[in-house]
Amino acid sequence: MDERQQRDVARGLQQGKTEAWQSLYEAYARPLWRWIARLMGGDSADVADVVQETFLAAARSARNYDPARGSLWLWLCGIGRNHVSLHYRQQKRHDRLRDSGDGAAEGQRILRWLENRPAPPEEALAAEELAVSVRAVLTELSAEYGTLLIAKYCDRATAEEIAEEQRCSSGAVRSKLARARRAFRRAFQRNKTRSLDTRSGARHDS
């Protein structure tokens, strides 16, 4: 969807036009499904429900969409991220970081990867517990940062490909990616510390 089409759809959404909603759905239903599946795990049976909830929420708030605050895609991603985060909270999955054994070692490996040191993401994400934790952290980031990290490290998109999609320079994408990695590291470490404190408190209470 080019800039003119986005402006037309945004105007139509603000005016409550059905055809604008149909254009939005046709353009972004499949990309949104893939994006949410990345956050939740491709085999998650809950992906369909979260996608549906995302579009329902988008429909309810469509008249309030403000193009000045971001593209249609980032707007949808922001809504999707909120619903994925709600899913994690409901399932109480934020505290599933392991504090010993392979879980701790894998945690260090993914942090090295995010610092641009050689550590293949596939190996770092091999442990299911860690994969869940990484997805949970991604839902805490802004839609822009989460989208960038997924595009770069999960979809294997180059900075040039991302720049073309976002209609900006590859240099701007690399700069945003650097900030996104720093934000991820902070959130990952914060969640890890919170999980360790929770586990420690549970042991003291038992």
C-alpha positions as CSV (number, residue, x, y, z in Angstrom):
1,M,0.0,0.0,0.0
2,D,1.6,3.2,-1.1
3,E,1.4,6.6,0.6
4,R,-1.6,7.8,-1.4
5,Q,-3.5,4.6,-0.7
6,Q,-2.6,4.9,3.0
7,R,-3.9,8.5,3.1
8,D,-7.2,7.4,1.3
9,V,-7.7,4.5,3.7
10,A,-6.9,6.6,6.8
11,R,-9.4,9.3,5.6
12,G,-12.0,6.6,5.0
13,L,-11.4,5.0,8.5
14,Q,-11.9,8.4,10.1
15,Q,-15.1,8.8,8.1
16,G,-16.3,5.3,9.0
17,K,-16.4,4.1,5.4
18,T,-16.8,0.3,5.0
19,E,-14.6,0.2,1.9
20,A,-11.7,1.7,3.8
21,W,-11.9,-1.0,6.4
22,Q,-12.1,-3.7,3.7
23,S,-9.0,-2.2,2.1
24,L,-7.2,-2.2,5.4
25,Y,-8.1,-5.8,6.1
26,E,-7.1,-7.0,2.6
27,A,-3.7,-5.3,2.8
28,Y,-2.7,-6.3,6.3
29,A,-4.5,-9.4,7.4
30,R,-1.8,-11.8,6.3
31,P,1.2,-9.7,7.4
32,L,-0.5,-9.2,10.8
33,W,-1.1,-12.9,11.2
34,R,2.6,-13.6,10.5
35,W,3.7,-10.8,12.8
36,I,1.6,-12.0,15.7
37,A,2.6,-15.6,15.0
38,R,6.2,-14.5,15.4
39,L,5.4,-13.0,18.8
40,M,3.4,-16.0,20.0
41,G,5.1,-18.9,18.3
42,G,4.1,-20.2,14.9
43,D,2.3,-23.2,16.3
44,S,0.3,-21.3,18.9
45,A,-3.4,-22.2,18.7
46,D,-4.2,-18.7,20.1
47,V,-2.8,-16.8,17.2
48,A,-6.1,-16.8,15.4
49,D,-7.9,-15.4,18.4
50,V,-5.4,-12.7,19.0
51,V,-5.5,-11.6,15.3
52,Q,-9.3,-11.5,15.5
53,E,-9.2,-9.5,18.7
54,T,-6.7,-7.1,17.1
55,F,-8.9,-6.4,14.1
56,L,-12.0,-6.0,16.3
57,A,-10.2,-3.5,18.4
58,A,-8.9,-1.7,15.3
59,A,-12.5,-1.5,14.0
60,R,-13.7,0.0,17.3
61,S,-10.9,2.7,17.3
62,A,-10.7,3.2,13.5
63,R,-12.3,6.7,13.7
64,N,-9.6,7.9,16.1
65,Y,-6.7,6.8,13.9
66,D,-4.2,9.7,13.5
67,P,-1.8,9.4,10.6
68,A,0.6,11.9,12.3
69,R,1.3,9.3,15.0
70,G,2.5,6.5,12.6
71,S,1.6,4.4,9.6
72,L,-1.4,2.1,9.4
73,W,0.9,-0.9,9.8
74,L,2.5,0.4,13.0
75,W,-1.0,1.3,14.3
76,L,-2.2,-2.2,13.7
77,C,1.1,-3.6,15.2
78,G,0.6,-1.5,18.3
79,I,-2.9,-2.9,18.8
80,G,-1.7,-6.4,18.1
81,R,1.2,-6.1,20.6
82,N,-1.3,-5.0,23.3
83,H,-3.4,-8.0,22.7
84,V,-0.5,-10.4,22.7
85,S,0.7,-8.8,25.9
86,L,-2.8,-9.3,27.4
87,H,-2.6,-13.0,26.3
88,Y,0.7,-13.4,28.2
89,R,-0.6,-11.7,31.3
90,Q,-3.7,-13.9,31.3
91,Q,-1.5,-17.0,30.9
92,K,0.9,-15.8,33.6
93,R,3.8,-16.5,31.3
94,H,6.0,-13.4,32.1
95,D,7.7,-15.2,35.0
96,R,8.9,-18.3,33.1
97,L,12.5,-17.3,32.8
98,R,14.7,-20.0,34.3
99,D,17.3,-19.0,36.9
100,S,19.7,-22.0,36.5
101,G,21.0,-24.6,34.1
102,D,20.6,-24.2,30.4
103,G,18.0,-21.5,30.7
104,A,20.5,-19.1,32.2
105,A,23.2,-20.0,29.7
106,E,20.9,-19.5,26.8
107,G,19.8,-16.1,28.2
108,Q,23.4,-15.0,28.1
109,R,23.8,-16.2,24.6
110,I,20.8,-14.2,23.3
111,L,22.2,-11.1,25.0
112,R,25.5,-11.6,23.3
113,W,23.6,-12.0,20.0
114,L,21.8,-8.7,20.6
115,E,25.1,-7.0,21.3
116,N,26.2,-8.0,17.7
117,R,28.5,-10.8,19.0
118,P,28.5,-14.1,17.1
119,A,25.7,-16.2,18.6
120,P,23.2,-17.7,16.1
121,P,19.6,-16.8,17.0
122,E,18.4,-20.3,16.1
123,E,20.6,-21.8,18.8
124,A,19.8,-19.1,21.3
125,L,16.1,-19.6,20.8
126,A,16.2,-23.4,20.9
127,A,14.9,-23.6,24.5
128,E,11.2,-23.3,24.6
129,E,11.2,-21.5,28.0
130,L,13.6,-18.9,26.6
131,A,11.6,-18.5,23.4
132,V,8.5,-17.7,25.5
133,S,10.4,-15.2,27.5
134,V,11.8,-13.5,24.4
135,R,8.3,-13.2,22.9
136,A,7.0,-11.8,26.1
137,V,9.8,-9.1,26.1
138,L,9.0,-8.2,22.5
139,T,5.4,-7.4,23.5
140,E,6.7,-4.9,26.0
141,L,8.6,-2.9,23.4
142,S,7.1,-0.2,21.2
143,A,5.4,-1.5,18.0
144,E,8.2,0.1,16.0
145,Y,11.0,-1.6,17.9
146,G,9.2,-5.0,18.0
147,T,8.4,-4.8,14.3
148,L,12.0,-3.9,13.4
149,L,13.5,-6.8,15.5
150,I,11.1,-9.3,14.1
151,A,11.7,-8.2,10.5
152,K,15.5,-8.2,11.0
153,Y,16.2,-11.3,13.1
154,C,13.1,-13.5,12.4
155,D,12.2,-12.7,8.8
156,R,15.9,-12.1,7.9
157,A,15.1,-8.8,6.1
158,T,18.0,-6.6,5.3
159,A,18.2,-3.0,6.4
160,E,17.6,-2.0,2.8
161,E,14.5,-4.1,2.5
162,I,13.1,-2.7,5.8
163,A,14.0,0.9,4.7
164,E,12.1,0.3,1.4
165,E,9.0,-0.9,3.2
166,Q,9.1,1.9,5.7
167,R,10.1,4.5,3.1
168,C,13.2,5.8,5.0
169,S,16.9,5.4,4.6
170,S,18.8,2.3,5.4
171,G,20.9,4.4,7.8
172,A,17.8,5.4,9.7
173,V,16.8,1.7,10.0
174,R,20.2,0.7,11.3
175,S,20.0,3.5,13.9
176,K,16.6,2.4,15.0
177,L,17.7,-1.2,15.2
178,A,20.5,-0.2,17.5
179,R,18.1,1.5,19.8
180,A,15.7,-1.4,19.5
181,R,18.4,-3.9,20.6
182,R,19.3,-1.7,23.6
183,A,15.6,-1.5,24.6
184,F,15.3,-5.3,24.2
185,R,18.4,-5.9,26.4
186,R,17.1,-3.6,29.1
187,A,13.7,-5.3,29.1
188,F,15.2,-8.8,29.0
189,Q,17.4,-8.1,32.0
190,R,14.6,-6.4,33.9
191,N,12.3,-9.4,33.4
192,K,15.1,-11.8,34.3
193,T,15.7,-9.9,37.6
194,R,12.0,-9.7,38.3
195,S,11.7,-13.4,37.7
196,L,14.7,-14.2,40.0
197,D,13.3,-12.0,42.7
198,T,9.9,-13.8,42.4
199,R,11.4,-17.2,42.6
200,S,13.6,-16.2,45.6
201,G,10.6,-14.8,47.4
202,A,8.6,-18.0,46.7
203,R,11.4,-20.1,48.2
204,H,11.6,-17.9,51.3
205,D,7.8,-18.2,51.8
206,S,7.8,-22.0,51.4
